[in-house]
Amino acid sequence: MRYFFHTADGSRDRDMEGTELPDHRAARIEATKFAGACMNDNPNELWETGDFRIEVTDERDTLLFAII
């Protein structure tokens, strides 16, 4: 299944490629790693906007879960 990892921080940055993963558990792990990498690259992001989140959707753009 293809999962899409979108970021939102006042504006939304859509993942247009997605990542092929075996299941939702793998997608949750990938989302956690991605959130950590985003925070590592720009640690002030959360504090500057107060609205940073990772939204994970499927191929039909159905929101599966979010890291807030």
Z-matrix of the N, CA and C atoms (Angstrom, degrees):
N
C 1 1.445
C 2 1.530 1 108.35
N 3 1.313 2 116.37 1 144.14
C 4 1.467 3 121.53 2 178.88
C 5 1.527 4 109.20 3 -96.64
N 6 1.328 5 114.51 4 128.99
C 7 1.460 6 122.79 5 179.56
C 8 1.527 7 108.62 6 -114.31
N 9 1.334 8 115.46 7 144.76
C 10 1.457 9 122.10 8 -179.40
C 11 1.524 10 108.34 9 -118.25
N 12 1.331 11 115.62 10 132.46
C 13 1.462 12 122.34 11 -175.58
C 14 1.524 13 108.33 12 -113.41
N 15 1.325 14 115.90 13 97.67
C 16 1.463 15 122.26 14 -178.55
C 17 1.527 16 109.10 15 -94.52
N 18 1.320 17 116.07 16 147.29
C 19 1.460 18 120.09 17 173.70
C 20 1.520 19 108.80 18 -111.92
N 21 1.319 20 114.77 19 146.92
C 22 1.464 21 121.04 20 176.78
C 23 1.522 22 107.70 21 -135.62
N 24 1.318 23 115.15 22 127.74
C 25 1.464 24 120.42 23 179.93
C 26 1.524 25 109.02 24 -147.03
N 27 1.305 26 115.95 25 48.89
C 28 1.453 27 121.78 26 -172.83
C 29 1.521 28 109.03 27 101.89
N 30 1.332 29 116.70 28 -37.41
C 31 1.459 30 122.32 29 169.26
C 32 1.524 31 106.76 30 -126.00
N 33 1.314 32 117.05 31 165.18
C 34 1.460 33 120.03 32 -175.22
C 35 1.524 34 110.15 33 -110.28
N 36 1.325 35 116.45 34 129.32
C 37 1.458 36 122.52 35 176.18
C 38 1.525 37 106.87 36 -108.28
N 39 1.319 38 115.91 37 110.47
C 40 1.460 39 120.80 38 -174.80
C 41 1.523 40 111.77 39 -87.32
N 42 1.310 41 115.23 40 135.28
C 43 1.459 42 123.34 41 173.43
C 44 1.524 43 106.33 42 -81.67
N 45 1.317 44 117.84 43 109.36
C 46 1.462 45 121.42 44 -176.75
C 47 1.537 46 112.63 45 -90.02
N 48 1.332 47 117.55 46 -16.65
C 49 1.460 48 121.68 47 -178.87
C 50 1.514 49 113.02 48 -90.14
N 51 1.299 50 115.75 49 -46.02
C 52 1.453 51 120.32 50 -175.50
C 53 1.519 52 111.87 51 76.06
N 54 1.313 53 114.78 52 174.19
C 55 1.463 54 122.14 53 -179.02
C 56 1.517 55 108.16 54 -136.00
N 57 1.315 56 115.89 55 130.31
C 58 1.460 57 121.16 56 177.79
C 59 1.526 58 108.62 57 -79.95
N 60 1.334 59 116.15 58 121.77
C 61 1.465 60 121.78 59 -179.99
C 62 1.526 61 108.98 60 -136.46
N 63 1.334 62 117.15 61 155.72
C 64 1.463 63 119.62 62 -174.18
C 65 1.529 64 115.38 63 -71.49
N 66 1.353 65 117.34 64 -29.99
C 67 1.466 66 118.35 65 -175.63
C 68 1.533 67 110.90 66 -165.25
N 69 1.348 68 115.77 67 177.53
C 70 1.462 69 121.55 68 -179.02
C 71 1.531 70 112.11 69 -62.80
N 72 1.307 71 117.09 70 -34.70
C 73 1.470 72 119.90 71 179.45
C 74 1.527 73 109.92 72 -61.37
N 75 1.315 74 116.83 73 -45.87
C 76 1.468 75 120.93 74 178.08
C 77 1.530 76 110.51 75 -63.48
N 78 1.323 77 117.18 76 -36.48
C 79 1.471 78 121.02 77 178.58
C 80 1.526 79 110.84 78 -66.47
N 81 1.336 80 117.60 79 -38.28
C 82 1.470 81 120.46 80 177.10
C 83 1.523 82 111.14 81 -63.85
N 84 1.324 83 116.00 82 -41.32
C 85 1.464 84 120.00 83 178.00
C 86 1.528 85 110.00 84 -64.15
N 87 1.315 86 117.10 85 -45.36
C 88 1.469 87 121.29 86 179.28
C 89 1.528 88 111.17 87 -62.62
N 90 1.326 89 117.54 88 -40.26
C 91 1.471 90 121.34 89 178.52
C 92 1.525 91 110.81 90 -63.09
N 93 1.314 92 117.30 91 -39.07
C 94 1.463 93 121.55 92 178.62
C 95 1.522 94 110.74 93 -65.33
N 96 1.322 95 116.88 94 -44.50
C 97 1.466 96 120.89 95 177.20
C 98 1.525 97 111.02 96 -62.80
N 99 1.327 98 116.34 97 -42.11
C 100 1.469 99 121.91 98 -179.96
C 101 1.527 100 110.69 99 -63.53
N 102 1.332 101 116.98 100 -43.57
C 103 1.473 102 120.56 101 178.18
C 104 1.523 103 110.25 102 -61.72
N 105 1.326 104 117.01 103 -42.22
C 106 1.459 105 120.76 104 177.83
C 107 1.516 106 111.98 105 -62.01
N 108 1.329 107 116.85 106 -42.10
C 109 1.472 108 120.94 107 178.79
C 110 1.523 109 110.79 108 -65.01
N 111 1.329 110 117.44 109 -40.07
C 112 1.471 111 121.14 110 178.00
C 113 1.523 112 110.55 111 -62.31
N 114 1.324 113 116.63 112 -43.89
C 115 1.466 114 120.70 113 179.74
C 116 1.533 115 110.84 114 -68.16
N 117 1.325 116 116.82 115 -35.83
C 118 1.458 117 120.58 116 178.54
C 119 1.535 118 110.84 117 -66.66
N 120 1.337 119 116.47 118 -41.09
C 121 1.466 120 121.31 119 -179.13
C 122 1.519 121 112.40 120 -70.46
N 123 1.332 122 117.49 121 -33.11
C 124 1.463 123 121.25 122 -177.41
C 125 1.526 124 109.23 123 -145.46
N 126 1.336 125 117.64 124 77.48
C 127 1.466 126 121.12 125 -173.62
C 128 1.528 127 114.69 126 -63.55
N 129 1.311 128 118.99 127 -19.75
C 130 1.466 129 120.76 128 179.30
C 131 1.522 130 113.29 129 -83.99
N 132 1.332 131 117.42 130 -7.95
C 133 1.466 132 121.51 131 -175.98
C 134 1.527 133 112.60 132 -52.09
N 135 1.301 134 117.14 133 -49.41
C 136 1.461 135 121.90 134 -178.05
C 137 1.519 136 111.23 135 -61.49
N 138 1.305 137 116.66 136 -41.83
C 139 1.465 138 120.74 137 -175.52
C 140 1.519 139 112.07 138 -77.70
N 141 1.332 140 117.76 139 -31.65
C 142 1.469 141 120.82 140 -178.11
C 143 1.519 142 112.06 141 -71.86
N 144 1.317 143 117.58 142 -44.06
C 145 1.465 144 120.58 143 -175.75
C 146 1.521 145 112.67 144 -98.87
N 147 1.327 146 116.99 145 -28.97
C 148 1.459 147 120.46 146 -176.26
C 149 1.517 148 112.87 147 69.54
N 150 1.326 149 116.52 148 8.22
C 151 1.466 150 120.47 149 -174.07
C 152 1.517 151 110.66 150 -143.26
N 153 1.329 152 117.71 151 55.42
C 154 1.462 153 120.08 152 178.48
C 155 1.522 154 108.88 153 -99.26
N 156 1.331 155 115.95 154 132.38
C 157 1.457 156 120.39 155 176.99
C 158 1.518 157 110.74 156 -152.22
N 159 1.310 158 115.33 157 155.51
C 160 1.464 159 123.18 158 173.00
C 161 1.525 160 105.63 159 -111.44
N 162 1.317 161 116.51 160 124.96
C 163 1.462 162 121.54 161 177.26
C 164 1.517 163 108.55 162 -111.07
N 165 1.322 164 116.98 163 128.75
C 166 1.461 165 121.69 164 -179.57
C 167 1.523 166 108.33 165 -109.94
N 168 1.338 167 114.87 166 124.21
C 169 1.455 168 120.72 167 -179.30
C 170 1.524 169 110.39 168 -123.48
N 171 1.322 170 114.99 169 166.32
C 172 1.458 171 120.19 170 175.39
C 173 1.532 172 109.63 171 -98.01
N 174 1.326 173 116.31 172 -171.06
C 175 1.463 174 121.47 173 -177.23
C 176 1.526 175 113.64 174 -64.06
N 177 1.321 176 117.36 175 -21.81
C 178 1.473 177 121.25 176 178.38
C 179 1.519 178 112.08 177 -93.94
N 180 1.341 179 116.37 178 8.13
C 181 1.468 180 124.75 179 -179.32
C 182 1.528 181 111.81 180 67.23
N 183 1.326 182 115.99 181 26.87
C 184 1.465 183 121.20 182 174.38
C 185 1.516 184 108.06 183 -81.28
N 186 1.332 185 116.45 184 127.00
C 187 1.459 186 120.33 185 177.84
C 188 1.519 187 109.11 186 -68.95
N 189 1.327 188 116.29 187 121.43
C 190 1.457 189 121.67 188 -179.72
C 191 1.521 190 111.18 189 -94.27
N 192 1.337 191 116.29 190 -43.41
C 193 1.464 192 121.36 191 175.94
C 194 1.520 193 108.39 192 -167.54
N 195 1.321 194 115.31 193 169.39
C 196 1.465 195 121.10 194 179.68
C 197 1.521 196 109.49 195 -142.10
N 198 1.314 197 114.98 196 149.30
C 199 1.464 198 121.99 197 170.46
C 200 1.514 199 105.54 198 -106.49
N 201 1.323 200 115.14 199 120.58
C 202 1.474 201 120.46 200 -175.32
C 203 1.506 202 109.61 201 -114.13
